[in-house]
Amino acid sequence: MVTYFRRAPIMIAFVVATALSLPFFMVDTHSAAGGPPQSAFAEQVFTNKLATLAPALGVAPETVIKRLEGAGFDMSSPNLPPRGIARLSNKSSLQLSEAQTIAAP
């Protein structure tokens, strides 16, 4: 069995297999859209304005504003994206997300 690995056919097979696998290791991951779809969705949720976001999620913008006000967020500028509202309220985006989840009917 040991002498089998010393023969030319197996060495050729190893070289060919290694050469064919190289393109899979050279994929440029930095320029790809990348990430799981959940992350892309969350990024869109935190960067769009509430007026755009609420109808897409099937909720009226006024309802979202009332929920966030009830959770202690500063809604003096409701035209900001959720990330901006969280920053204005000195809270994190995660806290805003939790407030939306908890306040949902």
C-alpha positions in Angstrom: 0.0 0.0 0.0 2.8 2.4 0.8 4.5 1.9 -2.6 1.2 3.0 -4.3 1.8 6.6 -3.2 5.3 6.6 -4.7 4.1 5.9 -8.2 3.5 8.5 -10.9 -0.3 8.1 -11.4 -1.1 9.0 -7.8 1.3 11.9 -7.8 -0.3 13.2 -11.0 -3.7 12.8 -9.5 -2.6 14.8 -6.4 -1.2 17.6 -8.6 -4.2 17.8 -10.8 -6.6 17.8 -7.8 -4.7 20.5 -6.1 -4.5 22.7 -9.3 -8.2 22.3 -9.8 -9.0 23.3 -6.3 -7.0 26.6 -6.3 -9.7 28.8 -7.9 -11.9 28.0 -4.9 -9.3 29.5 -2.5 -8.8 32.6 -4.6 -12.3 34.0 -4.4 -12.4 37.7 -3.6 -14.7 37.9 -0.6 -14.2 41.7 0.0 -16.0 42.9 -3.2 -18.9 40.4 -3.0 -22.3 41.6 -1.6 -21.6 39.0 1.1 -23.1 37.9 4.3 -26.3 36.1 5.1 -29.6 37.5 3.8 -30.6 38.3 7.4 -27.7 40.7 7.8 -28.5 42.4 4.5 -32.1 42.8 5.6 -31.1 44.2 9.0 -28.8 46.7 7.4 -31.7 47.9 5.2 -33.9 48.2 8.2 -31.5 50.3 10.1 -30.5 52.6 7.2 -33.9 53.4 5.6 -36.3 56.1 6.9 -39.3 55.0 9.0 -41.7 56.3 6.4 -40.2 54.0 3.8 -39.6 51.1 6.2 -43.0 50.9 8.0 -45.2 50.2 4.9 -42.8 47.6 3.7 -43.2 45.7 7.0 -47.0 46.2 7.0 -47.2 48.7 9.8 -48.3 52.4 9.7 -45.4 54.9 10.3 -47.5 56.5 13.1 -47.7 53.2 14.9 -43.9 52.7 14.8 -43.4 56.3 16.1 -45.8 55.7 19.0 -44.1 52.3 19.9 -40.7 53.9 19.9 -41.8 56.9 22.0 -43.4 54.5 24.4 -40.1 52.6 24.7 -38.2 55.9 25.6 -36.8 56.9 22.2 -36.5 60.5 21.2 -38.8 60.9 18.2 -38.3 64.6 17.7 -36.9 63.8 14.2 -39.0 60.9 12.8 -37.5 61.4 9.4 -34.2 59.9 10.6 -33.4 56.2 9.9 -33.7 53.9 13.0 -30.0 54.0 13.5 -30.1 57.8 13.7 -33.1 57.7 16.1 -31.2 55.3 18.4 -28.1 57.5 18.3 -30.2 60.6 19.1 -31.7 58.8 22.0 -28.3 57.7 23.3 -29.2 54.0 22.8 -28.0 51.2 20.6 -29.6 49.9 17.4 -30.0 46.6 19.3 -32.1 48.4 22.0 -34.2 49.9 19.3 -34.7 46.5 17.7 -35.7 45.0 21.0 -38.2 47.8 21.7 -39.8 47.2 18.3 -40.0 43.5 19.0 -41.4 43.9 22.5 -43.9 46.6 21.5 -45.2 44.6 18.6 -48.8 43.4 19.0 
